[in-house]
Amino acid sequence: MTYLKRIALALVTLLSLSLPALSQTNEPLVFATVHRPPFADTEGDKITGFSIDLMRAVADHLGREVVFEPHGRFGDMLAAVRAARVDGAIANISITAERERSMDFSQPIFGSGLQILLPKEAALSDQFLSYMSGEALLYIIGAIVLIVCGWLLMHLLGKRGAAQVSGNVVGVIAMVAGFALLLVAAGTITARITVNTLQSNVQTISDLQSRIVGTVAGSTSDDFLSKHGIQFQGFGDPAAMLRAFERDEINTVVFDGPILAYYQQNEGAGLARLIEKVYRPENYGILMPSGSALKEDIDLTLLQFREDGTYDAILTRWFGNSFTAE
């Protein structure tokens, strides 16, 4: 009888120890995020976005709920993960060696990179009209005056006997000078358009030296520009940076390509153009505290999502055919 009591006591002890652990396992996961459409949109009643939908699918596959904790600044989100105040973070978080020294990343969830956003070029006809001022306009007015005067000399004075020869000669000279001035005006306008086109094109990073560049302070693009010696204005978030771009306070934006592509296709439609070249390829990942027990389960789940089409379905829902799985 004593033996059976001991077994029962042992079972009760084991059960009492396992129940708290089970309860803890069933607690919702808390993931920090930040406003970065289309990856994480924290405005409105519901948090949405590609990264948000992916994290919800991962949590559901693990049999857990997930709660998102929005942060106002990207750095605050990273600090919450570094201090293990949350289970992880998800948005457009670039995988970097510096971050991996103090935190853990999942396998990549999105292939990205830094791109450049510029003002949309005006049509050639609009450019031509905008340059018909100043020196070029004076040339055109002078040319018209000379051509009209030459025509009048040829057709009025040229009919008055002895004045005919001299009138024709002077008239021809005036008209030739007028047409020459028209050629000078056209050359001046063409040269200005050519210079403007060269200045608006960005082929290499060194081309940014002559432009007013903006990016998000503390981002990977901040680090990229600093390493290349490019002067820039740092903004607290992408929204502030893009507002400055719309107000012509900056004429170039260097930042995450997908974020800029989303802006160019939505709020920036008709205002901006995106250079296709990727200047620094990057990958986004799910961020977790160092030594997180979730890392292996999340990585296995992401691998399965790649194989069974779940990842592609979420990607297509948010980006259509603009981006493909990396």
Secondary structure, DSSP 8 states (H G I E B T S, - for coil): -HHHHHHHHHHHHHHHHHHHHHHHHTS-EEEEEE-BTTTBB-SSSS-BSHHHHHHHHHHHHTT--EEEEEESSHHHHHHHHHTTSSSEE-SS-B--HHHHTTEEE-S-SEEEEEEEEEE----HHHHHHHTSSTHHHHHHHHHHHHHHHHHHHHHTGGGSTTHHHHHHHHHHHHHHHHHHHHHHHHHHHHHHHHHHHHHH---SGGGGGGS-EEEETTSHHHHHHHHTT---EEESSHHHHHHHHHTTS-SEEEEEHHHHHHHHHTTTTTTEEE----SEEEEE--EEETT-THHHHHHHHHHHHHHHTHHHHHHHHHHTTSS---
